[in-house]
Amino acid sequence: MQKIANENNKFNIKVYEKLIKKFNDIKNLYESSKDINLLNQKLENVNIDKSIIKLLSEDNIKEEVNKKYVELLKNNMKIITLEDKEYPIKIKFSSYNIPFCIIATNDIKINKKNIYIYYDEYFTNFAKNVVYYFAKIANTENWNVVTEYSNIKLKTVEIKAMDIFKDENIYNENCIILPNIIQYYNYMLNVIDLMVIVEARYEEKIVNLVNCFLEKGKDIYVVPSNVFRKNSYFSNFLIKQGADVILNKQDLKYILNNIIG
């Protein structure tokens, strides 16, 4: 389903719902898709684009998907589909533009509370120490810690936007993969419970994410940093604009245990 969605932007959640309603489940849809005439017959009175019906029956797509499926399993990855209980409820009913499957490292518990700790690509030792310390506390409080780069020792998770059928080097430890950048932002906006910014330049990715969080009415917390460094210009700017400040570990523990319901 995700492969077809990647190739046809008309294949959204509404189309999926129509197909499931008609065939009861994915297995019956798959069996019917082996015969294009039967598939056309069953979908005759259902308003679904003909190009989608054609893609459903294509053997080369099925072969490619099966190959990728085996590859994912060999690389300790799991596929969380829309029908699975593990699929995040926070995103499931958020919009029509949601992924039909989420790829994640096997041991990631995707439905835990999630804290996103952002730090600049050119981070200082100060940022490194703060992220390390905060991640340790969040892990102790049983939160998923999402950062720009995964770290096994800290049990941090990287969330990436990638087309698993096109992009190379998709496998690294402790990651969650979304099919494209729109679904990445949708996932972050709905699944992340708390954002903490340690150091941030004025760059498109973090600015967009902050704007999305603010539009959603979510709180953003900032750690004050060196006013003379570009690395911390945007994070300090957010404090000037009224963002809540985290000054110590007690602040973070209080927020994790009391502020976020």
C-alpha positions as a printed Julia matrix, in Angstrom:
261×3 Matrix{Float64}:
   0.0     0.0     0.0
   2.81    2.39    0.85
   4.59    1.58   -2.4
   1.46    2.42   -4.38
   0.93    5.57   -2.33
   4.49    6.64   -3.18
   3.72    6.31   -6.89
   0.19    7.72   -6.92
  -0.72   10.79   -4.89
  -4.44    9.98   -5.27
  -3.97    6.94   -3.04
  -4.78    8.39    0.36
  -6.49    7.11    3.47
  -9.96    7.45    1.9
  -8.99    5.13   -0.96
  -7.57    2.66    1.55
 -10.82    2.72    3.55
 -12.85    2.02    0.41
 -10.67   -0.96   -0.5
 -10.8    -2.46    2.99
 -14.56   -2.0     3.12
 -14.93   -3.8    -0.21
 -12.51   -6.67    0.49
 -12.73   -6.92    4.32
  -8.97   -7.2     4.7
  -5.61   -6.88    2.91
  -5.33  -10.62    2.29
  -8.54  -10.74    0.22
  -7.48   -7.64   -1.68
  -4.12   -9.26   -2.47
  -5.74  -12.48   -3.7
  -8.15  -10.54   -5.91
  -5.35   -8.39   -7.3
  -3.85  -11.46   -9.02
  -6.62  -11.24  -11.61
  -7.03   -7.76  -13.09
 -10.42   -8.6   -14.58
 -11.73   -9.81  -11.23
 -10.32   -6.74   -9.53
 -11.98   -4.42  -12.04
 -15.24   -6.29  -11.65
 -15.23   -6.01   -7.84
 -14.35   -2.32   -7.97
 -16.73   -1.46  -10.8
 -19.03    0.72   -8.71
 -16.37    2.01   -6.33
 -14.99    5.46   -7.05
 -11.27    4.59   -7.29
  -8.88    5.92   -9.91
  -8.09    3.38  -12.68
  -4.35    4.0   -12.3
  -4.54    2.73   -8.71
  -6.35   -0.44   -9.81
  -3.61   -1.02  -12.38
  -0.88   -0.59   -9.76
  -2.64   -3.03   -7.4
  -2.35   -5.79   -9.98
   1.27   -5.24  -11.1
   3.54   -8.2   -10.36
   6.74   -6.16  -10.47
   5.5    -4.01   -7.57
   4.7    -7.13   -5.53
   8.13   -8.61   -6.24
   9.89   -5.4    -5.26
   7.86   -5.1    -2.06
   8.47   -8.72   -1.08
  12.21   -8.27   -1.61
  12.21   -5.14    0.56
  10.12   -6.91    3.22
  12.71   -9.72    3.55
  15.51   -7.15    3.63
  13.83   -5.21    6.46
  13.39   -8.32    8.58
  17.04   -9.28    8.09
  18.07   -5.82    9.3
  16.15   -6.02   12.59
  13.36   -3.73   11.38
   9.62   -4.1    11.92
   6.76   -2.9     9.74
   3.89   -1.32   11.65
   0.86   -1.17    9.36
  -2.27    0.9     9.68
  -4.14   -2.16   10.95
  -1.66   -3.01   13.72
  -2.43   -2.23   17.36
   1.03   -0.69   17.67
   0.25    1.95   15.02
   0.24    5.3    16.9
  -3.34    6.32   17.64
  -2.25    9.99   17.79
  -1.46   10.02   14.08
  -4.01    7.48   12.85
  -6.91    9.93   12.87
  -4.94   13.13   12.45
  -5.27   13.61    8.68
  -5.72   11.86    5.35
  -1.99   12.17    4.64
  -0.66    9.47    6.94
   1.71    6.59    6.2
   0.17    3.17    5.56
   3.14    1.69    7.34
   5.87    2.89    9.69
   9.29    1.22    9.64
  11.05    0.99   13.0
  13.89   -0.83   14.71
  12.49   -3.9    16.45
  13.06   -2.89   20.06
  11.52    0.61   19.78
   8.25    0.85   21.69
   6.58    3.34   19.42
   3.61    4.17   21.69
   5.6     5.43   24.66
   5.62    9.16   25.37
   8.13   10.96   23.15
  10.49   13.82   23.93
  12.3    15.47   21.02
  15.64   16.96   22.08
  16.99   19.15   19.29
  20.58   20.31   19.06
  22.45   22.03   16.25
  24.47   20.02   13.73
  27.6    21.93   14.79
  26.95   21.31   18.47
  29.25   22.47   21.24
  30.47   20.38   24.17
  27.91   22.22   26.28
  25.07   20.98   24.05
  26.5    17.47   23.96
  26.61   17.3    27.76
  23.09   18.69   28.16
  21.62   16.28   25.59
  23.43   13.36   27.21
  22.2    14.34   30.66
  18.61   15.05   29.61
  18.38   11.86   27.54
  19.53    9.87   30.55
  16.79   11.42   32.72
  14.07   10.9    30.07
  15.07    7.25   29.6
  14.84    6.76   33.36
  11.33    8.27   33.27
  10.43    5.74   30.52
  10.12    8.18   27.61
  11.32    7.66   24.04
  14.1    10.17   23.41
  14.08   11.44   19.82
  17.17   13.28   18.55
  18.65   14.25   15.19
  21.09   11.37   15.41
  20.47    8.01   17.07
  22.71    6.93   19.93
  22.59    3.37   21.22
  24.27    4.09   24.55
  21.72    6.8    25.31
  18.84    4.87   23.73
  17.93    7.83   21.55
  15.79    7.41   18.42
  16.23    9.12   15.05
  13.11    9.82   12.99
  13.79   10.04    9.25
  11.88   10.82    6.09
  12.95    8.29    3.43
  11.52    6.31    0.55
  12.7     2.81    1.47
  12.34    1.72   -2.17
  14.69    4.42   -3.47
  17.0     5.68   -0.74
  20.12    3.77    0.16
  21.62    3.27    3.62
  18.25    3.36    5.34
  19.42    0.95    8.02
  20.92    2.26   11.2
  20.2     1.35   14.76
  17.35    2.95   16.69
  15.39    4.69   13.94
  11.82    5.25   12.79
  11.31    5.79    9.06
   8.45    7.78    7.48
   7.91    7.67    3.69
   8.26   11.4     2.92
   8.84   14.83    4.45
   5.13   15.72    4.71
   4.41   12.58    6.71
   7.56   13.23    8.77
   6.21   16.61    9.9
   2.74   15.12   10.46
   4.24   12.36   12.61
   6.43   14.73   14.61
   3.57   17.14   15.19
   1.16   14.5    16.45
   3.4    11.95   18.18
   6.03   14.13   19.9
   4.71   15.13   23.34
   7.48   17.53   24.29
  10.14   19.49   22.41
  13.32   20.67   24.12
  15.76   22.8    22.11
  19.32   22.89   23.42
  21.1    24.73   20.59
  19.6    25.85   17.29
  20.74   28.01   14.4
  18.17   29.78   12.29
  17.66   26.88    9.83
  14.65   25.78    7.8
  14.02   22.38    9.4
  13.86   23.48   13.03
  12.08   26.76   12.17
   9.37   24.82   10.29
   9.0    22.32   13.13
   8.74   25.08   15.74
   6.12   26.91   13.65
   4.1    23.68   13.31
   4.3    23.07   17.06
   3.18   26.62   17.83
   0.25   26.37   15.4
  -0.79   23.17   17.16
  -0.6    24.95   20.52
   2.18   22.72   21.85
   4.74   23.9    24.39
   8.38   24.32   23.45
  11.1    24.39   26.07
  14.53   25.91   25.52
  17.88   25.6    27.31
  19.65   29.01   27.33
  23.03   29.01   25.61
  25.97   31.17   24.55
  24.7    34.48   23.11
  27.91   34.88   21.07
  27.51   31.7    19.02
  25.46   31.2    15.82
  24.62   27.7    17.07
  22.31   29.13   19.7
  20.88   32.22   17.96
  17.47   30.71   17.18
  17.07   28.92   20.53
  17.88   32.13   22.44
  15.56   34.05   20.11
  12.71   31.71   21.13
  13.36   32.55   24.77
  13.1    36.25   23.88
   9.75   35.46   22.2
   8.44   33.84   25.39
   9.4    30.16   25.2
   9.57   28.32   28.53
  13.1    27.84   29.87
  14.68   24.7    31.35
  17.48   25.6    33.74
  18.28   22.32   35.45
  17.43   18.64   35.83
  14.68   19.41   38.36
  12.88   21.52   35.72
  13.02   18.65   33.23
  11.89   16.02   35.73
   8.97   18.21   36.8
   7.87   18.71   33.18
   8.14   15.0    32.34
   6.09   13.98   35.38
   3.58   16.82   35.72
   3.16   19.08   32.7
   2.62   16.54   29.94
  -0.55   14.52   30.61
